[in-house]
């Protein structure tokens, strides 16, 4: 038994921390979020050039052996601490590992290389996690498809696509006419495609809708052709994505705690630091307790992630529900402990607070996760298990 | 990161399991309560003691198993697996035994340790006093030096298993200095100067006691370690079994969660049951998450101990996580039973456990003390006049 990140993991973490410290000081963060609509091509390119987008790449692009969601989760702490303005975990934890495991055409492969190198931004039209036909599952965009022998024409609207206004292309998985999940990489300037930016509350996560009006897709351009079904691989990647995102959440919550501790030690009332009052200390202690509970839970789960998709699904949803709730609570306590300053734009806690709410609603929702877990917990399969006697 | 068990831990599991399978009385599958339960705990302690299986952490030379922390976890898992009762001397073996091994004289060890293992003596802890609870160093029970013995006057309280014990490891005041004026001694409870009065707890049971001392006598040979060094020893004693302690509780809570889920399913067959309400169902999910969280915190703690690292405030975090979520879990059981929880029927165990769990955020360092410890570890300034 060992609770310690490996030397390689620690080295990578330090490397990313150093990179972000240099390239993303807080003024740069505010400038990108307030003046550049939440994304900097320059910063993204540097991230790619330094290899950070390909840490979970497979096949020919693989840079690290045996790297998995635990590794990205750990790196994600630094991303969350800084609220990196860019789809880092989405790219490094979902799009790159997904695409790099498939047989891509030359064109697609070039796009993937450009994505990993930070030259281009490819976002992804994400599913919702919810109940469909009485079953919990990822629900992929249901587009209207017109088909002839050469091509498909896709129509429909997909909302909440992260960073779509900054993207060069979008990975679009969709339910095809046989019910399987096809996938295509669509340039955002495709004929028939319109992008509408949303006014995002979380300035570090710009998003928008893509409106498809008979967008032509050559059958040859479907990844691995018309007959392939990407559902299983996508599900697996989404589970890994959720696990990796837990790192961003923990890193963000930890940063909020650090800032709050700093504040209550400096801020004086009645002639003493407010942090010397027990009422304040106990709130700080509670924040720390919740964060460490979340960290223990996420690290343990990522290290013991099941190979059985049904179990790993449960693990991912459980940790996400717990951890994302902790993030929001921690931010709320931080706002309270910052007093009037916590309510201001200037004090900056609001950036993390909005990020925490983004995380709670991203892809799924606490109520959905709750329902899913409940269904599983009361299932015959769970109830008939022998009383557990192993930790 | 690695949460798998070592080979040596698994091989210990095999040995211990086969001993348990051969020796654990099958008639004990039927649960008992009250005095019968206490007698069973004593009998089980004797059996384990005679088989050499009762003190997992003690060195072998004193009759222990000398297990690594990982093996100790396996030890606990195997006992929880068969739902074995806790041995009656668990507090003595887990807390005082290790202290005596570290600080006691050879004579003390040779006499007391085998008797503790075999449950010939039953031990209780004499730390808290009416005016020294969270502020333990404020204790006032006095021990006066009378040449070859000490004479004790004062009162101890919240002594678990006091009504069943004949020996007590006790903290007494032997000097003026707040911390450096405390000593640890071995008190024989069977003597005229000692009165043990049971305290009926919130669930109507009398496991707790107060101990009144009026000129009680302790020979000098029963002083543990150096005089006035009791505070250090008390800290050593209490720190000792923290790692494994929470693992045991996490395991039990895991089982209780499974029982809770089964209770939900059973109750939900009745349309009017609270088990069908979304509010209660949300609480069930929260209880599940709390169990999983506690499991991970306990394992992190054990892994850190195993690799010889400082656990920092993690034991305080584990104490808070366990005590609060355990109360919540049992509360869900009580709530889902509705008015059935309030009668002593087939499901009475939920209310009994729930009532007893109210103590869990109070003993072994209250929730407030744990939060003070954590705040201190985070570098927050001390309070005016406080600690």
Interface residues (C-beta under 8 A of the other chain):
Chain A: X1 X2 X3 X4 X5 X6 X70 X261 X264 X265 X272 X273 X275 X276 X277 X278 X280 X281 X282 X284 X285 X286 X288 X289 X292 X293 X294 X296 X297 X299 X300 X301 X302 X303 X304 X318 X321 X322 X370 X373 X374 X377 X378 X382 X383 X385 X387 X388 X389 X390 X391
Chain B: X1 X2 X3 X4 X5 X6 X70 X73 X77 X78 X80 X81 X83 X247 X250 X251 X254 X255 X258 X261 X262 X264 X265 X268 X281 X282 X284 X285 X288 X289 X292 X293 X295 X296 X297 X298 X299 X300 X302 X303 X304 X306 X307 X309 X313 X314 X317 X320 X321 X368 X370 X371 X372 X374 X375 X378 X379 X380 X381 X382 X383 X384 X386
